Amino acid sequence: MLDLYFSQIREDNAVERTVSALLKPLRIVSIASGGCTSFSLLNDTVDVVYSVDLNPAQCSLVELKKAAMMVLNREEYLAFIGEKQHADRQLMFKQIRGQLPTYAKDYWDRHPQEIDAGINQCGVTERFYRFVGANIRNHAVPDQVWNDLFSCTSLDEQNALFDKHFTTDAWKTAAHILLSKTTHLLFFPAFMFTHTEENDFGAFFAGQFEKEVRTKPMGSNYFLSQLLFSSYIYDRPEGMPYYLTREGYDTVKRNLHKLVIVAKPLQPFLQDVKRIDAFYFSNVFDWAGAADCEAICKGVLQAKSPKAVLLYRNMLSAPPLPEFIMSRYDIDGALSARCLEQERSMMYRNITVGEVQ
């Protein structure tokens, strides 16, 4: 895997931060992807956050974001990654490049056009979302309706807006076609969708979107804003990943030395590391085959501290992990439910959290 699939993480790192605030892990393993979760976990109390990804392109992205945060203030950083306008990102890259390891330098030297565009917008998923969002806004539900949704001050207002604009044939058709397996395959490799049917994602998202609108304030849902407008919601609390907030940026910047980026698969990495207090595994088990799932779970048992938390997500289905780890996995049902309720990305059917004995 050499393509950059995710410039940003499409899961709510507020979930991991909630678990960390409760259980206070010192040594954490997270999935690198776009880096949002790994960065947002850095604080004054953790000892180390390992950010692991088998895709060197994803690790090169996180390396560049880390280097940029070392050199730039928050406003400069937001401009560099493409969240604000800037006339010459190559000039900024020259300031940052010396902080990068060799493999990341080589990657970004080969991709100057992605630096120019702003690295927060250059992943395959971001291109897919721009395609989906533009088509929804131009052909199904116009900008003003979405702006009204983000401006609602009560669930009653949101529900009235949903009933008027999101029960139409135009919306239902757009969600099913634009999020169909066929449309995904225009952007992503086929192996990612081996176990999905044509309309699985469209039907799932439509249901998740309705649940979100009817039960939660949408004013700070930056996942929806990124899908539609390729932008965060800067004037709202939690309207962006924590590490990009004013408070978060300062906290993360002074703790960047605790972030260790690991460009290798989870399985061999877990064989080499010890005393891990928290495993934040995104939805890796959705993609892992049976053999890989077993190897990852064995790695968890080998790498964990005496009491360690394991958190993972599932998108369309949630098959159990192998029995040898389930027999030692004390799932916290109440905390799992709380995390799922907190999750705003509309991407996941289940979040499972518990202690591995």
DAJO-V498594 format. One line per field, one symbol per residue. ss: DSSP state (@ for helix, = for strand, . for the rest). phi: phi as a letter, one per 30 degrees, with the letter a starting at -180 (. if undefined). burial: b if it has 9 or more other C-alpha atoms within 8 Angstrom, else e. Layout:
ss: ???
phi: ???
burial: ???
//
This chain:
ss: ............@@@@@@@@@@@...=====....@@@@@.......=====...@@@@@@@@@@@@@@@@..@@@@@@@........@@@@@@@@@@@..@@@@@@@@..@@@@@@.@@@..@@@@@@@@@@@@@@@@...@@@@@@@@@...@@@@@@@@@@@...@@@@@@@@@@..@@@@.....@@@@......@@@@@@@@@@@@@@@@......@@@@@@@@............@@@.@@@@@@@@..@@@====...@@@@@@@...=====...@@@@..@@@@@@@@@@@@@@===========........@@@@..===.@@@@@@@@@@.......=======.
phi: .cdddbdbccbdddddddddddchdcbbcbddhdjededdddbdcdcabdccadcdddddddedddddddccdddddddddjdbdadbdddddddceddddeddedddddbddddddjddccdeddddddddddddddbbbdedddddddcecaddddddddddcbcdddddddddddcddededdccddddbecccecedddddeddddedddbbdcdcddddddddbhadcdcceidaeedcddddddddedcddddccbcadeeddddccbhdcbccchcdddcddeddedddddddddcddebbcbbbcbdcbbdddeedcddcccdcdddedddddddcdicbdbbcbaccd
burial: eeebebbbbebbbbbbbbbbeeeebbbbbbbbbbbbbbbbbbbeebebbbbbbbbbbbbbbbbbbbbbbeebebeebbbbbbbeeeeebbebbeebbeebeeebbebbeeebebbbbbbbbbbbbbbbbbebbbbbbeebbbeebbeebbebeebebbbebbeebbbeebbbebbbbbbbbebbbebeeeeeeeeeeebbbbbbbbebbbebbbeebbbbbbbebbbbbbebbeeeebbbbbbbbeebbebbbebbebbbbbbbbbbbbbbeebbbbbbbbbbbbbebeeebbbbbbbbbbbbbbebbbbbbbbbbebeebbeebbeebbbbeeebbebbeebbbbbbbbbbbbbbe
//
